Amino acid sequence: MTRIALYPGSFDPVTHGHEDLIRRSLNLAERVIVAVAVNAAKAPLFTVEERMDLLRTVVGDDSRIEVRAFEGLLARFAQEVGAGVVVRGLRAVSDFEYELQMALMNRQLNPELETVFLMPDVGLTFLSSSIVREVARYGGKVSALVHPAVERALRAKLGG
């Protein structure tokens, strides 16, 4: 049986921090599904389709990584795709409280689902999609923070 890990997020946009965790998740599972959250309450910069396309560009043609959109409960989506592990990134202690609550609720909804917390590479701990969007919005250089295709997409979306 193939172990499937689920790495959920908004990925608006995907950063080198996300890419780091996606690739390192392959140490935990034979397949990783990068699950792009559809959240009607948020107003993302990129559409779900654009985020999925950027993720596919970033991960390349690695057949062990699949990019899919999901809406609703993560625990239910995990059951649908046969995932037994959820991978979440922790950049700082402040992330832990929220992530712990989500992990415990997911386990309540799906007792077979385990959550694993990974810390990004030390050079990426400060990095978040919101920081990248803000820097790009004001014309700052983001080339060290994101894949070149993401940088181009940010410039096209925000100008500059």
C-alpha atoms as an extended CHARMM CRD file, in Angstrom:
* protein
*
       160  EXT
         1         1  MET       CA              0.0000000000        0.0000000000        0.0000000000  PROA      1               0.0000000000
         2         2  THR       CA              1.3150000000        3.4400000000       -0.9470000000  PROA      2               0.0000000000
         3         3  ARG       CA              1.6430000000        5.9610000000        1.8650000000  PROA      3               0.0000000000
         4         4  ILE       CA              0.1120000000        9.2570000000        0.7820000000  PROA      4               0.0000000000
         5         5  ALA       CA              0.8670000000       12.5640000000        2.4860000000  PROA      5               0.0000000000
         6         6  LEU       CA             -1.3100000000       15.6180000000        2.1070000000  PROA      6               0.0000000000
         7         7  TYR       CA              0.2550000000       19.0790000000        2.2190000000  PROA      7               0.0000000000
         8         8  PRO       CA             -2.5930000000       21.6160000000        2.3470000000  PROA      8               0.0000000000
         9         9  GLY       CA             -2.4350000000       25.3740000000        2.0370000000  PROA      9               0.0000000000
        10        10  SER       CA             -3.5100000000       28.4180000000        0.1190000000  PROA      10              0.0000000000
        11        11  PHE       CA             -0.1540000000       28.7880000000       -1.7120000000  PROA      11              0.0000000000
        12        12  ASP       CA             -0.9590000000       32.3830000000       -2.6750000000  PROA      12              0.0000000000
        13        13  PRO       CA              1.7400000000       32.3350000000       -4.0010000000  PROA      13              0.0000000000
        14        14  VAL       CA              3.9000000000       29.2430000000       -3.5700000000  PROA      14              0.0000000000
        15        15  THR       CA              7.2680000000       30.1450000000       -2.0100000000  PROA      15              0.0000000000
        16        16  HSD       CA             10.6250000000       28.4320000000       -1.6240000000  PROA      16              0.0000000000
        17        17  GLY       CA              9.4560000000       27.5320000000        1.8950000000  PROA      17              0.0000000000
        18        18  HSD       CA              6.5000000000       25.5920000000        0.4770000000  PROA      18              0.0000000000
        19        19  GLU       CA              8.7390000000       23.9560000000       -2.0960000000  PROA      19              0.0000000000
        20        20  ASP       CA             11.1510000000       22.8850000000        0.6620000000  PROA      20              0.0000000000
        21        21  LEU       CA              8.3500000000       21.2200000000        2.6320000000  PROA      21              0.0000000000
        22        22  ILE       CA              6.8300000000       19.5570000000       -0.4320000000  PROA      22              0.0000000000
        23        23  ARG       CA             10.1300000000       17.9280000000       -1.3520000000  PROA      23              0.0000000000
        24        24  ARG       CA             10.9520000000       16.9410000000        2.2320000000  PROA      24              0.0000000000
        25        25  SER       CA              7.4800000000       15.3980000000        2.5940000000  PROA      25              0.0000000000
        26        26  LEU       CA              8.6340000000       12.7500000000        0.1370000000  PROA      26              0.0000000000
        27        27  ASN       CA             10.8020000000       11.3930000000        2.9840000000  PROA      27              0.0000000000
        28        28  LEU       CA              7.5670000000       10.5580000000        4.8160000000  PROA      28              0.0000000000
        29        29  ALA       CA              5.4670000000        9.1450000000        1.9880000000  PROA      29              0.0000000000
        30        30  GLU       CA              5.7160000000        7.6730000000       -1.4830000000  PROA      30              0.0000000000
        31        31  ARG       CA              3.2440000000       10.2550000000       -2.8200000000  PROA      31              0.0000000000
        32        32  VAL       CA              2.4900000000       13.8280000000       -1.7940000000  PROA      32              0.0000000000
        33        33  ILE       CA             -0.7260000000       15.5640000000       -2.7220000000  PROA      33              0.0000000000
        34        34  VAL       CA             -0.3580000000       19.3270000000       -2.5600000000  PROA      34              0.0000000000
        35        35  ALA       CA             -3.8950000000       20.3880000000       -1.6800000000  PROA      35              0.0000000000
        36        36  VAL       CA             -4.7840000000       23.9240000000       -2.7090000000  PROA      36              0.0000000000
        37        37  ALA       CA             -7.5260000000       25.2410000000       -0.4600000000  PROA      37              0.0000000000
        38        38  VAL       CA            -10.5490000000       26.8960000000       -2.0030000000  PROA      38              0.0000000000
        39        39  ASN       CA            -11.7710000000       29.3870000000        0.5830000000  PROA      39              0.0000000000
        40        40  ALA       CA            -14.6510000000       31.6420000000       -0.4500000000  PROA      40              0.0000000000
        41        41  ALA       CA            -14.0760000000       33.8390000000        2.6300000000  PROA      41              0.0000000000
        42        42  LYS       CA            -10.6170000000       34.8830000000        1.4190000000  PROA      42              0.0000000000
        43        43  ALA       CA             -9.7680000000       37.1220000000       -1.5150000000  PROA      43              0.0000000000
        44        44  PRO       CA             -6.5930000000       35.5380000000       -2.9270000000  PROA      44              0.0000000000
        45        45  LEU       CA             -4.3010000000       37.3070000000       -5.3470000000  PROA      45              0.0000000000
        46        46  PHE       CA             -4.1870000000       34.2730000000       -7.6500000000  PROA      46              0.0000000000
        47        47  THR       CA             -7.1050000000       32.0800000000       -8.7030000000  PROA      47              0.0000000000
        48        48  VAL       CA             -7.1140000000       28.4390000000       -7.6660000000  PROA      48              0.0000000000
        49        49  GLU       CA             -6.1840000000       27.4550000000      -11.2200000000  PROA      49              0.0000000000
        50        50  GLU       CA             -3.2770000000       29.9210000000      -11.2890000000  PROA      50              0.0000000000
        51        51  ARG       CA             -1.9850000000       28.6560000000       -7.9300000000  PROA      51              0.0000000000
        52        52  MET       CA             -2.2120000000       25.0620000000       -9.1340000000  PROA      52              0.0000000000
        53        53  ASP       CA             -0.3900000000       25.9020000000      -12.3820000000  PROA      53              0.0000000000
        54        54  LEU       CA              2.3790000000       27.6820000000      -10.4580000000  PROA      54              0.0000000000
        55        55  LEU       CA              2.7360000000       24.7400000000       -8.0820000000  PROA      55              0.0000000000
        56        56  ARG       CA              3.0000000000       22.3210000000      -11.0110000000  PROA      56              0.0000000000
        57        57  THR       CA              5.7010000000       24.4910000000      -12.5470000000  PROA      57              0.0000000000
        58        58  VAL       CA              7.6060000000       24.6550000000       -9.2620000000  PROA      58              0.0000000000
        59        59  VAL       CA              7.5260000000       20.8960000000       -8.5650000000  PROA      59              0.0000000000
        60        60  GLY       CA              8.2380000000       19.9770000000      -12.1720000000  PROA      60              0.0000000000
        61        61  ASP       CA              7.4490000000       16.5720000000      -13.5670000000  PROA      61              0.0000000000
        62        62  ASP       CA              7.9770000000       14.5700000000      -10.3750000000  PROA      62              0.0000000000
        63        63  SER       CA              5.3290000000       11.8580000000      -10.6710000000  PROA      63              0.0000000000
        64        64  ARG       CA              5.2970000000       11.4100000000       -6.8890000000  PROA      64              0.0000000000
        65        65  ILE       CA              3.7790000000       14.8830000000       -6.4160000000  PROA      65              0.0000000000
        66        66  GLU       CA              0.1980000000       15.6850000000       -7.3830000000  PROA      66              0.0000000000
        67        67  VAL       CA             -1.4800000000       19.0940000000       -7.1700000000  PROA      67              0.0000000000
        68        68  ARG       CA             -5.2130000000       19.1880000000       -6.4660000000  PROA      68              0.0000000000
        69        69  ALA       CA             -7.7610000000       21.7100000000       -5.2640000000  PROA      69              0.0000000000
        70        70  PHE       CA            -10.0640000000       20.9690000000       -2.3550000000  PROA      70              0.0000000000
        71        71  GLU       CA            -12.9610000000       22.6730000000       -0.6440000000  PROA      71              0.0000000000
        72        72  GLY       CA            -14.4400000000       21.8900000000        2.7320000000  PROA      72              0.0000000000
        73        73  LEU       CA            -13.0070000000       19.7410000000        5.4860000000  PROA      73              0.0000000000
        74        74  LEU       CA             -9.4080000000       18.6200000000        5.1360000000  PROA      74              0.0000000000
        75        75  ALA       CA            -10.1420000000       15.4130000000        7.0960000000  PROA      75              0.0000000000
        76        76  ARG       CA            -12.8240000000       14.4760000000        4.5820000000  PROA      76              0.0000000000
        77        77  PHE       CA            -10.5670000000       15.2730000000        1.6110000000  PROA      77              0.0000000000
        78        78  ALA       CA             -7.8270000000       13.1220000000        3.1660000000  PROA      78              0.0000000000
        79        79  GLN       CA            -10.2590000000       10.1920000000        3.3020000000  PROA      79              0.0000000000
        80        80  GLU       CA            -11.2970000000       10.7610000000       -0.3210000000  PROA      80              0.0000000000
        81        81  VAL       CA             -7.7070000000       10.6230000000       -1.5800000000  PROA      81              0.0000000000
        82        82  GLY       CA             -6.4940000000        7.9130000000        0.8020000000  PROA      82              0.0000000000
        83        83  ALA       CA             -4.0150000000       10.1250000000        2.6610000000  PROA      83              0.0000000000
        84        84  GLY       CA             -2.9160000000        8.9880000000        6.1080000000  PROA      84              0.0000000000
        85        85  VAL       CA             -0.5950000000       11.8930000000        6.8970000000  PROA      85              0.0000000000
        86        86  VAL       CA             -1.0650000000       15.6500000000        6.8530000000  PROA      86              0.0000000000
        87        87  VAL       CA              2.1230000000       17.7010000000        6.6310000000  PROA      87              0.0000000000
        88        88  ARG       CA              2.1120000000       21.1720000000        8.1410000000  PROA      88              0.0000000000
        89        89  GLY       CA              4.9160000000       23.6770000000        8.3530000000  PROA      89              0.0000000000
        90        90  LEU       CA              5.8850000000       25.4830000000       11.5330000000  PROA      90              0.0000000000
        91        91  ARG       CA              7.9620000000       28.6090000000       11.1060000000  PROA      91              0.0000000000
        92        92  ALA       CA              7.7400000000       29.8760000000       14.6770000000  PROA      92              0.0000000000
        93        93  VAL       CA              6.3170000000       28.9220000000       18.0520000000  PROA      93              0.0000000000
        94        94  SER       CA              3.4110000000       31.2680000000       17.3400000000  PROA      94              0.0000000000
        95        95  ASP       CA              2.2620000000       28.9090000000       14.5210000000  PROA      95              0.0000000000
        96        96  PHE       CA              2.0300000000       25.9550000000       16.8860000000  PROA      96              0.0000000000
        97        97  GLU       CA             -1.1520000000       26.7810000000       18.8260000000  PROA      97              0.0000000000
        98        98  TYR       CA             -3.3150000000       27.1370000000       15.7250000000  PROA      98              0.0000000000
        99        99  GLU       CA             -1.7480000000       24.1260000000       14.0100000000  PROA      99              0.0000000000
       100       100  LEU       CA             -2.2280000000       21.9680000000       17.1230000000  PROA      100             0.0000000000
       101       101  GLN       CA             -5.9310000000       22.8530000000       17.2600000000  PROA      101             0.0000000000
       102       102  MET       CA             -6.3460000000       21.9910000000       13.5810000000  PROA      102             0.0000000000
       103       103  ALA       CA             -4.4500000000       18.7030000000       13.9740000000  PROA      103             0.0000000000
       104       104  LEU       CA             -6.5810000000       17.6530000000       16.9320000000  PROA      104             0.0000000000
       105       105  MET       CA             -9.8100000000       18.5290000000       15.1200000000  PROA      105             0.0000000000
       106       106  ASN       CA             -8.6850000000       16.6310000000       12.0250000000  PROA      106             0.0000000000
       107       107  ARG       CA             -7.9380000000       13.5990000000       14.2080000000  PROA      107             0.0000000000
       108       108  GLN       CA            -11.3820000000       13.9320000000       15.8120000000  PROA      108             0.0000000000
       109       109  LEU       CA            -12.9830000000       13.9320000000       12.3590000000  PROA      109             0.0000000000
       110       110  ASN       CA            -10.7200000000       11.2300000000       10.9460000000  PROA      110             0.0000000000
       111       111  PRO       CA             -9.0090000000        9.1080000000       13.6470000000  PROA      111             0.0000000000
       112       112  GLU       CA             -6.7580000000        7.4520000000       11.0300000000  PROA      112             0.0000000000
       113       113  LEU       CA             -5.2230000000       10.7870000000       10.0340000000  PROA      113             0.0000000000
       114       114  GLU       CA             -1.8710000000       11.7690000000       11.5430000000  PROA      114             0.0000000000
       115       115  THR       CA             -0.3980000000       15.2560000000       11.3920000000  PROA      115             0.0000000000
       116       116  VAL       CA              3.3330000000       15.7580000000       11.0880000000  PROA      116             0.0000000000
       117       117  PHE       CA              4.9360000000       19.1530000000       11.6620000000  PROA      117             0.0000000000
       118       118  LEU       CA              8.0190000000       20.0810000000        9.6740000000  PROA      118             0.0000000000
       119       119  MET       CA             10.2100000000       23.0970000000       10.1650000000  PROA      119             0.0000000000
       120       120  PRO       CA             11.4300000000       24.7660000000        6.9890000000  PROA      120             0.0000000000
       121       121  ASP       CA             15.0830000000       25.2080000000        6.2140000000  PROA      121             0.0000000000
       122       122  VAL       CA             16.5290000000       27.7450000000        8.6530000000  PROA      122             0.0000000000
       123       123  GLY       CA             17.0220000000       30.2740000000        5.8700000000  PROA      123             0.0000000000
       124       124  LEU       CA             13.3090000000       30.1460000000        5.0380000000  PROA      124             0.0000000000
       125       125  THR       CA             11.7410000000       30.4490000000        8.4990000000  PROA      125             0.0000000000
       126       126  PHE       CA             10.7970000000       34.1050000000        7.9880000000  PROA      126             0.0000000000
       127       127  LEU       CA              9.0990000000       33.4360000000        4.6650000000  PROA      127             0.0000000000
       128       128  SER       CA              5.3450000000       33.5140000000        4.0830000000  PROA      128             0.0000000000
       129       129  SER       CA              3.0970000000       34.0870000000        1.0850000000  PROA      129             0.0000000000
       130       130  SER       CA              1.7450000000       37.2820000000        2.6330000000  PROA      130             0.0000000000
       131       131  ILE       CA              5.2600000000       38.6950000000        3.0310000000  PROA      131             0.0000000000
       132       132  VAL       CA              6.0740000000       37.8160000000       -0.5910000000  PROA      132             0.0000000000
       133       133  ARG       CA              2.8670000000       39.4730000000       -1.8260000000  PROA      133             0.0000000000
       134       134  GLU       CA              3.5950000000       42.6060000000        0.1940000000  PROA      134             0.0000000000
       135       135  VAL       CA              7.1850000000       42.9090000000       -0.9930000000  PROA      135             0.0000000000
       136       136  ALA       CA              6.1160000000       42.3240000000       -4.6130000000  PROA      136             0.0000000000
       137       137  ARG       CA              3.2190000000       44.7880000000       -4.3170000000  PROA      137             0.0000000000
       138       138  TYR       CA              5.6610000000       47.5600000000       -3.4520000000  PROA      138             0.0000000000
       139       139  GLY       CA              8.1880000000       46.6500000000       -6.1270000000  PROA      139             0.0000000000
       140       140  GLY       CA             10.6490000000       44.8020000000       -3.9120000000  PROA      140             0.0000000000
       141       141  LYS       CA             12.8490000000       42.0020000000       -5.1820000000  PROA      141             0.0000000000
       142       142  VAL       CA             11.3910000000       38.5220000000       -4.5250000000  PROA      142             0.0000000000
       143       143  SER       CA             13.6950000000       36.4170000000       -6.7090000000  PROA      143             0.0000000000
       144       144  ALA       CA             15.3720000000       34.8200000000       -3.6700000000  PROA      144             0.0000000000
       145       145  LEU       CA             11.9750000000       33.9310000000       -2.1760000000  PROA      145             0.0000000000
       146       146  VAL       CA             10.1000000000       32.2870000000       -5.0480000000  PROA      146             0.0000000000
       147       147  HSD       CA             10.5870000000       30.2990000000       -8.2370000000  PROA      147             0.0000000000
       148       148  PRO       CA             11.2250000000       32.4850000000      -11.3470000000  PROA      148             0.0000000000
       149       149  ALA       CA              7.7790000000       31.5730000000      -12.7530000000  PROA      149             0.0000000000
       150       150  VAL       CA              6.1480000000       32.8100000000       -9.5570000000  PROA      150             0.0000000000
       151       151  GLU       CA              8.1440000000       36.0320000000       -9.7010000000  PROA      151             0.0000000000
       152       152  ARG       CA              6.9680000000       36.5910000000      -13.2870000000  PROA      152             0.0000000000
       153       153  ALA       CA              3.3610000000       35.8740000000      -12.3080000000  PROA      153             0.0000000000
       154       154  LEU       CA              3.5800000000       38.3430000000       -9.4150000000  PROA      154             0.0000000000
       155       155  ARG       CA              4.9630000000       41.0540000000      -11.7000000000  PROA      155             0.0000000000
       156       156  ALA       CA              2.2250000000       40.3810000000      -14.2600000000  PROA      156             0.0000000000
       157       157  LYS       CA             -0.4790000000       40.5050000000      -11.5870000000  PROA      157             0.0000000000
       158       158  LEU       CA              0.8460000000       43.4920000000       -9.6460000000  PROA      158             0.0000000000
       159       159  GLY       CA              2.7670000000       45.4040000000      -12.2900000000  PROA      159             0.0000000000
       160       160  GLY       CA              6.4490000000       46.2860000000      -12.2040000000  PROA      160             0.0000000000
